[in-house]
Each structure stands twice: as structure tokens, then as C-alpha cells.
Amino acid sequence: MAGAIKSTSEGQTLILTISNPEFRNALGPDIYAAGIEALNAAENNPDIRSVVITGEGAIFCAGGNLQRLEANRREAPEVQAQSIEGLHNWIDSIRTYPKPVIAAVEGAAAGAGFSLVLACDFVVAADNAVFVMSYSTVALSPDGGGSWALARALPRALASELLMNGERIGARRLHDFGLVNRVTAPGEALAQARELAESLNARAPNALASIKELINEAAGNTLNQQLAREQDHFVRNLHDANAGEGIDAFLNKRTPHYR
């Protein structure tokens, strides 16, 4: 049975649930395509202001399906290359999506499942959640941007430990390194992610989109380039109706209502 993405809305938050319980929510082309389709549909929907990605049941995602990978070894290399392209398109769509994306992690996030978590803007993880770049255990190398994200976020020695030796790392240690925003009691990650989403939903969508874009661009920009981009975004946002609402609400000590 192929995996799927279950899509539900709770208020202004879209919840995408990886559903492949037979294979511990392992990923595959059907899931990549469904994830991209769901984000595309929600991007222009003003009723959706944030997205939560989670896994069905007690596990976030086991990464790639080894049975499918074994079968792909008997196919032309282009078959696996196309599959990875689908994953990378999904990762890119999350990174560039103009609304906040939150990972809610219970249990294990392994391989591409860990890469998927790293692509999100925020991570809420249960105290007993475990993250592992398990590629080298089966003589493979990372995909999904995992090496890119970990090499930038962690000391080289720790990134090497995780990527080369496939060491497991817990939510609290990742929190100490700034890769997890909130650590919750087991079973509470989704609820806490929804709470975080509601806080973000109350802020101006155009401002959050600008901030996400600036964060994404910062690593590749010089200071002067980033200053110019900040100027462009600031001026554009100042002249948006939401800035008028936000400034008036602040000055008059009331709750703003953004659109």
C-alpha cells in the first residue's frame, strides 16, 4: 500500500499527516507529490496561515522505504534519481513556502524524515523523540538537504557524528543546539505545535513571509546585500494595510486583527 498525506484544517492551520503506518510512515513519491500539492493549494488560501507536518501514530517518519530502495537497485539509476528529485522538490517547497511550517515530532525521525524536520521553520518534539541520520548504516549517503542543514547548524564534529556514524540524538540535545524549539511531554507534540501555530496565525502574514524570505537569503548574502533586502521588505510592509493596523493597535493598547 502506497503512503499518503492526510490533510485537515484546524482554524487557520493546515495539518499534514504522513500516513504510511505499515512502513512506519516511510516516505515515497506519492507522499512527496501529495505534500507539494497540499502546500500549493494552501499557499493562496488566505484562510490558511500556517502548516503543521506530523506523522500518523507514535512515529514521525522512518525515512525511505528500504524495500522500495532495494527494488530500485534493479532499475536504471534514473529511477532513483527521479524519486530523490521528488523529495527535493518537496523540501524546497517547504523552505520557500511563504507561511510558517512547523514539524510536530513523536517517536523517531529517521533518514529523510530527519531531513524533512530540518526543512521546517519550527520544530516541536516530544521528550522521547529520537532523530537519526541512518543512511550510513545501510551504506548510503544523505538526501533531502540533511547534510546541508546539519553542517550549517552544528559543530563539524557533531555533524560528522550524526551523518557518518549514524548516531541517534534526542530532542533535548537538539534543543540545546537550537534545532528544536519546544520539547513536550510524550504525546503532546501536535497539541503544542498547534498552539505555536495559533500564535503565529495572529501575526501579519505578509510580515512573516518577508521574515522567512530574509532568513532563507541571509546565509548567501553579504551584509550590504542583506541590508538592501531588509530595506525593500520593510518599506513594502510599512505601506501594507497590516502595518497601519498593527501600529494603531499598539498605540491604542488593543489586539490587532491582521488580514
C-alpha positions in Angstrom: 0.0 0.0 0.0 1.4 3.4 -1.0 1.7 6.1 1.6 -0.4 9.2 1.7 -0.6 12.7 3.2 -3.8 13.3 5.2 -4.8 17.0 5.1 -7.0 18.6 7.7 -7.7 22.2 8.7 -8.0 23.4 12.3 -8.9 27.1 12.3 -6.2 28.8 10.2 -3.7 25.9 10.5 -3.3 23.2 7.9 -2.2 19.9 9.4 -0.4 17.5 7.0 -0.1 14.0 8.4 2.3 11.5 6.9 0.3 8.2 6.7 2.1 5.0 5.9 1.7 3.1 9.1 2.6 -0.3 7.6 6.1 1.0 6.9 6.4 3.4 10.0 5.4 6.4 7.9 8.2 5.8 5.4 8.4 8.3 2.5 8.0 7.8 -1.2 7.0 9.5 -4.4 3.3 9.5 -3.7 3.9 11.3 -0.4 6.3 13.9 -2.0 3.7 14.7 -4.7 0.9 14.9 -2.2 2.9 17.2 0.1 3.7 19.6 -2.7 0.1 19.6 -3.9 -1.2 20.4 -0.4 1.2 23.3 0.0 0.4 24.7 -3.4 -3.3 24.5 -2.7 -2.9 26.3 0.7 -0.4 29.0 -0.5 -3.1 31.2 -2.0 -5.7 30.4 0.6 -6.0 33.4 3.0 -7.8 31.2 5.5 -4.6 29.2 6.0 -1.8 31.0 7.8 0.4 28.1 9.0 1.2 24.5 8.4 2.0 21.6 10.8 3.6 18.5 9.5 3.3 15.4 11.6 3.3 11.6 11.4 0.4 9.2 12.0 0.5 7.4 15.3 3.5 7.1 17.6 6.2 7.8 15.0 7.0 10.8 12.8 8.8 9.2 9.9 11.1 6.3 9.3 12.7 7.9 6.2 12.9 5.9 2.9 11.3 2.5 2.4 14.1 0.0 2.2 12.1 -2.5 0.2 11.4 0.2 -2.4 15.1 1.2 -2.4 16.1 -2.4 -2.9 13.8 -2.8 -5.8 15.2 0.4 -7.3 18.6 -1.1 -7.3 17.4 -3.4 -10.1 16.2 -0.4 -12.1 18.1 2.2 -14.1 19.8 4.8 -11.9 17.4 7.4 -13.3 14.5 5.8 -11.4 16.0 6.6 -8.0 17.2 10.0 -9.3 13.7 10.9 -10.2 12.4 9.8 -6.7 15.0 11.9 -5.0 14.1 14.8 -7.2 10.5 14.5 -5.9 11.8 14.6 -2.3 14.0 17.6 -3.0 11.1 19.4 -4.7 9.0 18.9 -1.5 11.9 20.0 0.7 12.3 23.1 -1.5 8.6 23.8 -1.4 8.7 23.8 2.4 11.7 26.0 2.6 10.3 28.6 0.2 6.6 28.3 1.4 5.6 31.9 2.4 3.9 30.8 5.6 5.3 29.2 8.8 5.8 25.4 8.7 6.1 23.5 12.0 7.2 19.9 12.5 5.5 18.1 15.3 7.6 15.1 16.1 6.7 12.0 18.1 8.9 8.9 18.2 11.6 8.6 15.5 12.5 10.9 12.7 15.0 8.9 10.6 16.9 9.5 7.4 14.8 11.6 5.0 12.3 12.0 7.9 15.0 13.9 9.8 15.8 15.9 6.7 12.1 16.8 6.5 12.1 18.1 10.0 15.2 20.2 9.3 13.4 21.8 6.4 10.7 23.2 8.6 10.8 26.7 10.2 9.9 25.4 13.7 10.3 22.0 15.4 8.2 20.8 18.4 9.3 17.4 19.6 8.3 15.0 22.3 10.8 14.5 25.1 11.4 10.9 23.9 11.6 11.7 20.2 14.8 10.4 18.5 16.5 11.8 15.5 18.9 9.7 13.4 20.6 10.2 10.0 20.6 6.4 9.4 22.0 6.5 5.8 25.5 5.2 6.6 24.0 2.2 8.4 22.9 0.8 5.1 25.9 2.2 3.1 24.0 5.2 1.8 24.6 9.0 1.9 22.1 11.7 2.9 19.4 13.3 0.8 16.7 15.8 1.5 19.2 18.5 2.5 20.1 16.9 5.8 23.8 17.3 5.3 23.3 21.0 4.3 21.2 21.8 7.3 23.3 19.9 9.9 26.6 21.2 8.6 25.3 24.8 9.0 23.7 24.4 12.4 26.1 22.1 14.3 29.8 21.9 15.1 31.6 19.9 12.4 32.4 17.1 14.9 28.8 16.6 15.9 27.5 16.8 12.3 30.1 14.2 11.3 29.0 12.0 14.2 25.4 12.2 13.1 26.0 11.8 9.4 28.9 9.4 9.2 28.3 7.3 12.3 24.5 7.4 12.3 24.4 8.3 15.9 20.9 8.8 17.4 20.3 12.1 19.1 17.4 13.1 21.4 15.1 16.1 21.3 16.6 17.7 24.4 20.2 17.7 23.0 18.9 19.1 19.6 17.1 21.7 21.6 20.4 22.7 23.3 21.8 23.2 19.8 18.9 25.3 18.7 17.4 22.8 16.2 14.3 22.1 18.3 12.1 25.0 19.5 10.0 23.2 22.1 10.3 19.9 24.0 7.0 18.5 25.2 5.7 15.5 27.2 5.3 12.4 25.0 2.0 12.6 23.1 1.8 16.4 23.3 3.9 17.5 20.3 1.0 18.0 17.9 -1.0 20.0 20.6 2.0 22.2 21.3 2.6 22.7 17.6 -1.0 23.8 17.1 -0.6 26.2 20.0 2.6 27.7 18.4 0.7 27.9 15.0 -2.1 29.8 16.6 0.4 32.3 18.0 1.9 32.7 14.5 -1.6 32.9 12.9 -2.3 36.1 15.0 0.6 37.9 13.3 0.6 39.7 9.9 1.1 37.1 7.1 3.0 39.5 4.9 5.5 40.3 7.6 6.1 36.6 8.4 6.5 35.9 4.7 9.1 38.6 4.5 11.0 37.4 7.6 11.1 33.8 6.2 12.4 35.0 2.9 15.1 37.1 4.6 16.2 34.2 6.8 16.5 32.0 3.7 18.6 34.6 1.9 20.8 35.6 4.8 23.4 32.9 4.5 24.1 33.6 0.9 24.2 37.4 1.1 26.8 39.8 2.2 25.8 42.3 4.9 25.2 45.0 2.4 23.1 42.7 0.2 21.0 41.7 3.3 20.7 45.4 4.3 19.3 46.2 0.9 16.8 43.3 1.1 15.7 44.3 4.6 15.1 47.8 3.3 13.0 46.6 0.4 10.8 44.4 2.7 10.5 47.0 5.4 9.3 49.7 3.0 6.8 47.3 1.3 5.4 46.1 4.7 5.2 49.6 6.1 2.8 50.6 3.3 0.7 47.4 3.7 -2.6 47.8 5.5 -1.5 45.4 8.2 1.2 47.9 9.3 -1.4 50.5 9.8 -3.5 48.0 11.8 -0.5 46.9 13.9 0.8 50.4 14.7 -2.7 51.7 15.6 -3.4 48.6 17.8 -0.1 49.0 19.6 -0.6 52.8 20.3 -4.1 52.2 21.4 -3.3 49.2 23.5 -5.7 46.8 21.7 -5.3 43.5 19.9 -4.6 43.8 16.2 -6.6 41.9 13.6 -4.5 41.2 10.5 -5.6 40.1 7.2 
